């Protein structure tokens, strides 16, 4: 018997009608004789509402209570979907993280899953009960509720699929797959029939909103077959798979962008061994993630260090850097919250040269200045002025002919057509 984990995002749970529609997809799988576990997100917009409520109580809410508040939306979704399934004559049962025992660390705002107990879910399958599980939440070693971070329901679904050794994990969302770029910015963007875990991981970490980065990491680590599908349209979606040497890999598979970054520069600090650690260390200690880092030396024995952080962390990071600058007697600290990062991703870059120079040439012809550059084996990222973001993305998509990308369709294991 095939075991499928299906996950419905916030838009899929956005109204009673949409919840019923999601439930019918579950029923379609159940009728085919498959065991089905369901993971749900909060109703679209509910988590933002809860976050705003916590901030109305305090500028910096207590992390434990913050997590307890913002994860309640998922519990409402589980109950509503289970209620409908039961009304249709199917056995269903809603579960929160404590009932399943989704064990995490104690990082309340962005906890990491450490272990999932499967006994409660296995008992459901044995009793022909459809379990409906709250995504986005876990419990720490003391039993306190934790939040898995934005998009954490994807991670819940993949982690449960891994724990159950499911045959497939299907992520239902408001898009019908992974595209070469955001179709709202590039109408000519093309849906990819398949993409490798490495490429999807890069795209997710670089700003693509289809899947949460940690969910892709989980899927790749535990070899979970993962597919992105639309809740509202039929189709095979996008299969996220392992790289196959027999496949012809495009030079560039997709373009990701991120509007939510900010840049900080500390100038004129002593150019001595360990200086970067003295600057970056306190920022990391404050649980602020740093993305791109550039260090430039100068002839007068000083150096400049520039790095990017999430825009939400900009003010905290700026305060920390200003204190460091005083201690190190730096010349100045500068910041810029109006930047954007654009990234080209493709496993074909491993065996082809000239991608970076072509990217720079395309942007140069559009008069777009590159502020920072970062590369990896399958990725090239640049930071530019935010006002040029859409122009840059469209120019790169056209310049690399991504609208003409040919992809081979792969039949899915199971698609619940209704």
KOLDO-579211 format. One record per residue (C-alpha): residue in three letters; x negated, y negated, z negated. Coordinates in pm, whole numbers, plus 50000, padded with zeros to 5 digits. Example, Ala and Ser with C-alpha at 12.3 -4.5 7.8 and 13.67 -1.06 7.14 Angstrom:
BEGIN
- rest px py pz
- ALA 48770 50450 49220
- SER 48633 50106 49286
***
This chain:
BEGIN
- rest px py pz
- UNK 50000 50000 50000
- UNK 49869 49659 50098
- UNK 49822 49396 49828
- UNK 49854 49033 49933
- UNK 49796 48717 49728
- UNK 49983 48419 49869
- UNK 49937 48063 49752
- UNK 50171 47771 49815
- UNK 50044 47415 49787
- UNK 50220 47106 49659
- UNK 50388 47015 49987
- UNK 50515 47372 50020
- UNK 50678 47324 49678
- UNK 50791 46968 49749
- UNK 51170 47016 49723
- UNK 51426 47285 49635
- UNK 51465 47359 50006
- UNK 51089 47405 50050
- UNK 51063 47623 49740
- UNK 51338 47846 49880
- UNK 51156 47859 50214
- UNK 50831 47963 50040
- UNK 51017 48229 49845
- UNK 51162 48371 50168
- UNK 50807 48425 50297
- UNK 50736 48622 49980
- UNK 51056 48822 50031
- UNK 50954 48897 50391
- UNK 50627 49051 50269
- UNK 50805 49239 49991
- UNK 51057 49385 50237
- UNK 50767 49517 50446
- UNK 50659 49721 50144
- UNK 50359 49511 50038
- UNK 50266 49425 49683
- UNK 50267 49048 49651
- UNK 50124 48813 49390
- UNK 50218 48447 49425
- UNK 50015 48145 49310
- UNK 50175 47800 49319
- UNK 50072 47438 49284
- UNK 50275 47165 49120
- UNK 50543 46993 49324
- UNK 50384 46737 49557
- UNK 50305 46417 49367
- UNK 50374 46565 49024
- UNK 50011 46596 48915
- UNK 49946 46232 49008
- UNK 50252 46132 48804
- UNK 50123 46325 48504
- UNK 49774 46176 48538
- UNK 49925 45826 48541
- UNK 50128 45907 48230
- UNK 49814 46012 48041
- UNK 49636 45694 48145
- UNK 49933 45490 48028
- UNK 49861 45631 47683
- UNK 49484 45568 47688
- UNK 49226 45436 47933
- UNK 49011 45743 47869
- UNK 49244 46022 47752
- UNK 49113 46298 47527
- UNK 48995 46572 47771
- UNK 49170 46859 47593
- UNK 49505 46683 47578
- UNK 49459 46548 47931
- UNK 49425 46903 48064
- UNK 49723 47020 47860
- UNK 49937 46744 48015
- UNK 49838 46755 48381
- UNK 49867 47135 48418
- UNK 50235 47146 48323
- UNK 50349 47077 48678
- UNK 50240 47423 48792
- UNK 50448 47590 48521
- UNK 50760 47416 48650
- UNK 50685 47543 49001
- UNK 50639 47903 48886
- UNK 50970 47905 48703
- UNK 51163 47748 48993
- UNK 51028 47995 49248
- UNK 51089 48290 49015
- UNK 51445 48170 48948
- UNK 51518 48170 49320
- UNK 51365 48514 49377
- UNK 51575 48656 49094
- UNK 51888 48491 49237
- UNK 51816 48673 49564
- UNK 51815 49007 49386
- UNK 51439 49055 49344
- UNK 51256 49110 49019
- UNK 51016 48823 48951
- UNK 50833 48684 48650
- UNK 50650 48355 48600
- UNK 50311 48346 48429
- UNK 50088 48073 48294
- UNK 49712 48107 48253
- UNK 49738 48220 47890
- UNK 49982 48499 47975
- UNK 49757 48630 48253
- UNK 49438 48549 48060
- UNK 49258 48340 48320
- UNK 48949 48275 48109
- UNK 48732 47969 48179
- UNK 48459 47761 48021
- UNK 48551 47461 47806
- UNK 48509 47190 48071
- UNK 48868 47074 48037
- UNK 48889 46860 48352
- UNK 48700 47089 48591
- UNK 48673 47430 48430
- UNK 48515 47730 48596
- UNK 48680 48071 48592
- UNK 48474 48332 48410
- UNK 48709 48629 48399
- UNK 49066 48727 48486
- UNK 49254 49004 48308
- UNK 49455 49211 48557
- UNK 49664 49425 48321
- UNK 49972 49199 48326
- UNK 49968 49181 48706
- UNK 49912 49555 48748
- UNK 50207 49621 48518
- UNK 50420 49397 48738
- UNK 50328 49589 49049
- UNK 50402 49920 48878
- UNK 50746 49789 48781
- UNK 50806 49635 49126
- UNK 50809 49284 48978
- UNK 50677 48991 49182
- UNK 50439 48787 48961
- UNK 50446 48411 49016
- UNK 50134 48254 48867
- UNK 50055 47893 48778
- UNK 49752 47773 48969
- UNK 49508 47502 48859
- UNK 49496 47612 48495
- UNK 49296 47841 48268
- UNK 49222 47889 47900
- UNK 48891 47837 47723
- UNK 48742 48073 47458
- UNK 48953 47903 47186
- UNK 49276 47944 47382
- UNK 49301 47577 47481
- UNK 49438 47496 47827
- UNK 49186 47385 48088
- UNK 49228 47234 48434
- UNK 49031 47371 48731
- UNK 48991 47035 48904
- UNK 49169 46896 49209
- UNK 49272 47172 49447
- UNK 49217 47426 49170
- UNK 49519 47633 49270
- UNK 49322 47751 49573
- UNK 49052 47875 49337
- UNK 49313 48049 49120
- UNK 49452 48233 49423
- UNK 49114 48347 49553
- UNK 48994 48447 49206
- UNK 49308 48655 49150
- UNK 49266 48813 49493
- UNK 48908 48902 49400
- UNK 49009 49042 49061
- UNK 49285 49254 49217
- UNK 49073 49352 49519
- UNK 49354 49225 49739
- UNK 49361 49302 50110
- UNK 49408 48936 50200
- UNK 49454 48595 50040
- UNK 49682 48365 50235
- UNK 49677 47993 50161
- UNK 49998 47825 50279
- UNK 49973 47450 50317
- UNK 50107 47163 50528
- UNK 49867 47228 50816
- UNK 49855 47532 51042
- UNK 49484 47597 51002
- UNK 49141 47439 50998
- UNK 49082 47178 51269
- UNK 48771 47040 51434
- UNK 48861 46714 51259
- UNK 49154 46555 51078
- UNK 49427 46528 51349
- UNK 49554 46209 51184
- UNK 49226 46043 51284
- UNK 49158 46238 51604
- UNK 49483 46344 51774
- UNK 49282 46563 52015
- UNK 49141 46774 51730
- UNK 49169 47146 51793
- UNK 49269 47424 51557
- UNK 48997 47680 51500
- UNK 49109 48042 51518
- UNK 48818 48139 51296
- UNK 48536 47978 51105
- UNK 48255 48121 50897
- UNK 48244 48098 50518
- UNK 47926 47888 50546
- UNK 48093 47637 50777
- UNK 48411 47621 50571
- UNK 48208 47574 50253
- UNK 48023 47281 50409
- UNK 48343 47125 50541
- UNK 48520 47165 50206
- UNK 48229 47012 50016
- UNK 48199 46725 50263
- UNK 48553 46597 50245
- UNK 48779 46833 50443
- UNK 49096 46867 50232
- UNK 49224 47201 50364
- UNK 49059 47414 50094
- UNK 48885 47343 49767
- UNK 48510 47407 49781
- UNK 48507 47646 49485
- UNK 48780 47860 49639
- UNK 48563 47913 49948
- UNK 48263 47994 49726
- UNK 48471 48256 49545
- UNK 48598 48404 49871
- UNK 48249 48433 50015
- UNK 48095 48574 49696
- UNK 48360 48840 49644
- UNK 48430 48908 50012
- UNK 48794 48801 49993
- UNK 48963 48786 50333
- UNK 49098 48433 50347
- UNK 49344 48275 50587
- UNK 49488 47923 50607
- UNK 49848 47909 50731
- UNK 50130 47658 50762
- UNK 50434 47686 50537
- UNK 50644 47516 50802
- UNK 50534 47664 51135
- UNK 50468 48013 51264
- UNK 50120 48107 51382
- UNK 49803 48296 51300
- UNK 49635 48007 51123
- UNK 49259 48009 51074
- UNK 49067 48314 50958
- UNK 48769 48238 50735
- UNK 48521 48515 50794
- UNK 48158 48616 50787
- UNK 47920 48519 51063
- UNK 47901 48779 51337
- UNK 47593 48787 51560
- UNK 47813 48901 51848
- UNK 48017 48580 51833
- UNK 47915 48285 52047
- UNK 47877 48002 51799
- UNK 47951 47643 51902
- UNK 47685 47381 51828
- UNK 47934 47187 51617
- UNK 48248 47348 51474
- UNK 48390 47052 51289
- UNK 48356 46698 51160
- UNK 48426 46613 50796
- UNK 48441 46273 50636
- UNK 48471 46131 50289
- UNK 48600 45786 50201
- UNK 48563 45830 49825
- UNK 48189 45778 49786
- UNK 47989 45486 49649
- UNK 47620 45399 49676
- UNK 47381 45286 49403
- UNK 47023 45163 49444
- UNK 46764 45090 49180
- UNK 46473 44894 49323
- UNK 46119 44833 49207
- UNK 46068 45109 48952
- UNK 45716 45247 48883
- UNK 45614 45498 49153
- UNK 45493 45769 48915
- UNK 45557 46146 48888
- UNK 45888 46221 48716
- UNK 46045 45882 48780
- UNK 46334 46032 48979
- UNK 46419 46262 48686
- UNK 46423 45965 48447
- UNK 46682 45795 48668
- UNK 46893 46089 48781
- UNK 46879 46283 48451
- UNK 47098 46048 48242
- UNK 47355 46031 48522
- UNK 47377 46410 48543
- UNK 47395 46427 48162
- UNK 47707 46210 48187
- UNK 47867 46482 48407
- UNK 47853 46257 48715
- UNK 47788 46449 49035
- UNK 47525 46301 49264
- UNK 47541 46368 49635
- UNK 47276 46219 49864
- UNK 46944 46094 49725
- UNK 46683 45889 49908
- UNK 46352 45771 49756
- UNK 46125 45520 49928
- UNK 45777 45423 49814
- UNK 45615 45083 49867
- UNK 45265 44941 49884
- UNK 45282 44765 49547
- UNK 45305 45085 49342
- UNK 45682 45077 49299
- UNK 45961 45282 49452
- UNK 46329 45241 49536
- UNK 46584 45516 49467
- UNK 46924 45525 49637
- UNK 47196 45783 49575
- UNK 47569 45833 49619
- UNK 47838 45932 49368
- UNK 48213 45973 49376
- UNK 48379 45633 49384
- UNK 48574 45718 49068
- UNK 48242 45751 48884
- UNK 48088 45434 49028
- UNK 48140 45199 48733
- UNK 48013 45451 48478
- UNK 47713 45530 48694
- UNK 47638 45162 48749
- UNK 47636 45097 48374
- UNK 47396 45387 48319
- UNK 47163 45271 48597
- UNK 47160 44915 48463
- UNK 47045 45047 48124
- UNK 46777 45258 48293
- UNK 46664 44956 48494
- UNK 46611 44759 48174
- UNK 46407 45040 48020
- UNK 46193 45083 48333
- UNK 46170 44710 48405
- UNK 46309 44760 48755
- UNK 46353 44465 48987
- UNK 46727 44505 49046
- UNK 47027 44737 49075
- UNK 47260 44720 49372
- UNK 47588 44896 49440
- UNK 47830 44939 49729
- UNK 48176 45093 49701
- UNK 48268 45041 50068
- UNK 48081 45327 50231
- UNK 48189 45650 50397
- UNK 48013 45976 50473
- UNK 48052 46160 50803
- UNK 47920 46511 50858
- UNK 47875 46741 51156
- UNK 47898 47112 51068
- UNK 47819 47416 51278
- UNK 47625 47740 51245
- UNK 47511 47685 51604
- UNK 47275 47415 51474
- UNK 47044 47689 51344
- UNK 46931 47775 51693
- UNK 46966 47445 51876
- UNK 46761 47127 51847
- UNK 46869 46776 51933
- UNK 47200 46763 51743
- UNK 47079 46490 51508
- UNK 46934 46273 51784
- UNK 47257 46303 51983
- UNK 47460 46208 51676
- UNK 47243 45903 51611
- UNK 47262 45802 51977
- UNK 47644 45821 51980
- UNK 47670 45606 51667
- UNK 47408 45362 51797
- UNK 47601 45305 52118
- UNK 47903 45210 51905
- UNK 47692 44959 51710
- UNK 47725 45158 51387
- UNK 47435 45126 51142
- UNK 47329 45441 50955
- UNK 47247 45374 50589
- UNK 47154 45723 50465
- UNK 47086 46060 50631
- UNK 47099 46411 50487
- UNK 47056 46743 50665
- UNK 47077 47114 50598
- UNK 47056 47422 50818
- UNK 47412 47384 50948
- UNK 47498 47024 50858
- UNK 47402 46664 50934
- UNK 47552 46388 50718
- UNK 47525 46012 50749
- UNK 47650 45726 50533
- UNK 47794 45425 50714
- UNK 48003 45117 50637
- UNK 48355 45237 50559
- UNK 48516 44999 50811
- UNK 48356 45195 51097
- UNK 48470 45537 50978
- UNK 48751 45608 51223
- UNK 48558 45467 51520
- UNK 48259 45685 51430
- UNK 48463 46003 51385
- UNK 48643 45961 51717
- UNK 48320 45881 51901
- UNK 48144 46190 51761
- UNK 48441 46419 51830
- UNK 48446 46303 52192
- UNK 48067 46293 52227
- UNK 48034 46659 52123
- UNK 48338 46761 52335
- UNK 48512 46925 52040
- UNK 48851 46880 52204
- UNK 48731 47135 52465
- UNK 48609 47390 52212
- UNK 48716 47742 52308
- UNK 48812 47973 52022
- UNK 48923 48334 52035
- UNK 49242 48426 51852
- UNK 49228 48703 51593
- UNK 49546 48883 51493
- UNK 49609 48857 51120
- UNK 49655 49158 50897
- UNK 49998 49042 50784
- UNK 50196 48727 50852
- UNK 50534 48691 50680
- UNK 50751 48557 50964
- UNK 51099 48453 50856
***
